[in-house]
């Protein structure tokens, strides 16, 4: 357990350090310091939230609420309407998530006990996600001025499912979050916001750690 704690704190510190370094090197945003500073703050909140999520720690929601609010404003500035919609969904589902996780807490701990999906349900969810993302991308391209409609859709629709699975404490949500984070790296790189790029790149690594940690906790 002490070794796990040391790794957890080191991993968190690394994520925060990456955010600060990216902030310092983000010269394309000079002249828009307010946006850049909020990106840094939102990114740091996000790092704390996902690191606690990878540990199945209920305090992930404390940082999650704050990150959703700041990130939504950044998405509004970029006209990423799918991202705005998904963050409204995050906010309200996290309220329910706190209730569900409290019921699954291990005794005398802030850690939740994970569970697993069946293979059949995984196949159905994967098919539904792909079809839903393609349809959402078409809708955003046809009816809005979204600057990156299909990438926006592929970071939005899978995240709907991943969030629901996370709230219900199914460990397979980490696979979906990994796909969402990869697409999000591309989305924000093309938007030129490198603090968000750094955040999502770190989140990719956190997904792998989270999957490993949740698998061990479910046994």
C-alpha positions in Angstrom: 0.0 0.0 0.0 2.8 2.6 0.8 4.3 1.9 -2.7 0.9 2.5 -4.3 0.5 5.8 -2.4 4.0 7.0 -3.5 3.2 6.2 -7.1 -0.2 7.9 -6.9 1.4 11.1 -5.5 4.3 11.0 -8.0 1.9 10.4 -10.9 -0.3 13.3 -9.8 2.7 15.6 -9.4 3.9 14.7 -12.9 0.6 15.6 -14.4 0.5 19.0 -12.7 4.1 19.7 -13.7 3.3 18.9 -17.3 0.4 21.5 -17.1 2.7 24.2 -15.7 5.4 23.6 -18.2 2.9 23.6 -21.1 1.5 26.9 -19.8 5.0 28.4 -19.7 5.7 27.3 -23.2 2.4 28.2 -24.8 3.6 31.2 -26.8 0.8 31.0 -29.4 -1.6 32.2 -26.7 0.4 35.4 -25.7 -2.1 38.2 -25.8 -4.9 36.0 -24.5 -3.5 35.4 -21.0 -6.9 35.1 -19.4 -7.9 32.2 -21.6 -4.5 30.5 -21.1 -4.6 31.0 -17.3 -8.1 29.4 -17.2 -6.8 26.5 -19.4 -4.1 25.9 -16.9 -6.4 26.0 -13.9 -9.0 23.8 -15.6 -6.3 21.4 -16.7 -4.9 21.1 -13.1 -8.4 20.4 -11.8 -8.8 17.8 -14.4 -5.5 16.1 -13.6 -6.6 15.9 -9.9 -10.0 14.5 -10.8 -8.8 11.8 -13.1 -6.0 10.7 -10.9 -8.5 10.2 -8.0 -10.8 8.4 -10.5 -8.0 6.0 -11.4 -7.7 5.2 -7.7 -11.5 4.6 -7.5 -11.6 7.4 -4.9 -14.9 9.2 -4.4 -13.2 12.6 -4.0 -12.7 12.6 -7.8 -16.1 14.3 -7.9 -15.0 17.3 -5.8 -12.5 18.3 -8.4 -14.7 17.1 -11.2 -17.4 19.6 -10.6 -14.9 22.5 -10.7 -13.2 21.3 -13.8 -16.5 20.9 -15.7 -17.4 24.5 -15.1 -14.1 26.0 -16.2 -13.8 23.6 -19.2 -17.3 24.4 -20.5 -16.3 28.1 -20.7 -13.2 27.2 -22.8 -15.4 25.1 -25.1 -17.8 28.0 -25.5 -15.0 30.2 -26.7 -14.0 27.6 -29.3 -17.6 26.8 -30.4 -17.3 23.1 -29.5 -21.0 22.6 -28.9 -20.7 18.8 -28.5 -18.2 19.4 -25.7 -20.5 21.9 -24.1 -23.4 19.5 -24.1 -21.4 16.6 -22.7 -20.1 18.8 -19.8 -23.6 19.7 -18.9 -24.3 16.0 -18.8 -21.2 15.4 -16.7 -22.3 18.0 -14.1 -25.7 16.5 -13.5 -24.6 12.8 -13.7 -21.8 13.4 -11.2 -24.4 14.4 -8.6 -26.0 10.9 -9.1 -22.5 9.4 -9.2 -21.7 10.6 -5.6 -24.8 8.8 -4.4 -23.9 5.5 -6.2 -20.3 5.5 -5.2 -21.1 6.2 -1.6 -23.2 2.9 -1.6 -20.2 0.9 -3.0 -17.5 2.3 -0.8 -15.3 -0.2 0.9 -15.5 -0.2 4.7 -13.7 2.6 6.4 -12.4 3.9 3.0 -13.0 6.4 0.3 -12.4 3.7 -2.4 -15.2 2.2 -4.4 -15.5 -1.5 -5.4 -15.6 -1.9 -9.2 -17.5 -4.4 -11.3 -17.3 -5.8 -14.9 -19.5 -5.9 -18.0 -20.4 -9.0 -20.0 -18.8 -9.5 -23.5 -22.2 -9.2 -25.2 -23.0 -5.9 -23.6 -19.5 -4.6 -24.6 -20.2 -5.5 -28.2 -23.6 -3.8 -28.2 -22.2 -0.6 -26.6 -19.3 -0.4 -29.1 -21.7 -0.7 -32.0 -24.0 1.9 -30.6 -21.1 4.3 -29.8 -19.8 4.2 -33.4 -23.2 4.7 -35.0 -24.1 7.5 -32.6 -20.9 9.4 -33.1 -21.2 9.3 -36.9 -24.8 10.6 -36.7 -23.8 13.3 -34.2 -20.9 14.4 -36.4 -23.3 14.7 -39.4 -25.7 16.7 -37.3 -23.1 19.1 -36.0 -21.7 19.6 -39.5 -25.1 20.2 -41.1 -26.8 22.4 -38.5 -24.2 24.3 -36.5 -21.0 26.3 -37.1 -19.0 23.8 -35.0 -15.4 24.2 -36.1 -14.5 20.5 -35.8 -17.9 18.6 -36.0 -16.7 15.0 -36.4 -13.9 15.2 -33.9 -16.3 16.9 -31.5 -18.8 14.1 -32.0 -16.2 11.4 -31.4 -15.2 13.1 -28.1 -18.8 13.5 -27.1 -20.9 10.4 -27.8 -18.4 7.8 -26.4 -18.0 10.0 -23.3 -21.7 9.8 -22.7 -21.4 6.0 -22.3 -18.0 6.2 -20.5 -19.4 8.6 -17.9 -22.5 6.4 -17.2 -20.3 3.3 -16.8 -17.9 5.1 -14.5 -20.8 6.3 -12.3 -22.1 2.7 -12.2 -18.5 1.6 -11.3 -17.9 -0.6 -14.3 -14.2 -0.9 -15.0 -14.6 -1.0 -18.8 -15.3 2.7 -18.9 -11.5 3.1 -19.0 -11.3 1.7 -22.5 -13.8 4.2 -23.8 -12.2 7.1 -22.0 -8.9 6.2 -23.6 -10.5 6.6 -27.1 -12.1 9.9 -26.1 -8.8 11.3 -24.8 -6.9 10.4 -27.9 -9.5 12.2 -30.1 -9.5 15.1 -27.6 -5.7 15.5 -28.0 -6.2 15.9 -31.7 -9.2 18.3 -31.2 -7.4 20.7 -29.0 -4.1 20.5 -30.9 -6.0 21.7 -34.0 -7.6 24.4 -31.8 -4.1 25.5 -30.7 -4.8 25.1 -26.9 -1.7 23.3 -25.7 -2.7 23.2 -22.0 -5.7 21.1 -23.0 -3.5 19.0 -25.3 -1.2 18.3 -22.3 -4.2 17.5 -20.1 -5.6 15.0 -22.5 -2.3 13.4 -23.3 -1.8 12.8 -19.5 -5.3 11.5 -19.3 -4.4 8.8 -21.9 -1.7 7.5 -19.5 -4.1 7.8 -16.6 -6.6 5.6 -18.4 -4.1 2.8 -18.6 -3.2 3.1 -14.9 -6.9 3.4 -14.0 -7.8 0.2 -15.9 -5.0 -1.7 -14.1 -5.9 -0.3 -10.7 -9.7 -1.0 -11.1 -9.0 -4.5 -12.3 -7.0 -5.2 -9.2 -9.7 -3.7 -7.0 -12.5 -5.8 -8.6 -10.8 -9.1 -7.7 
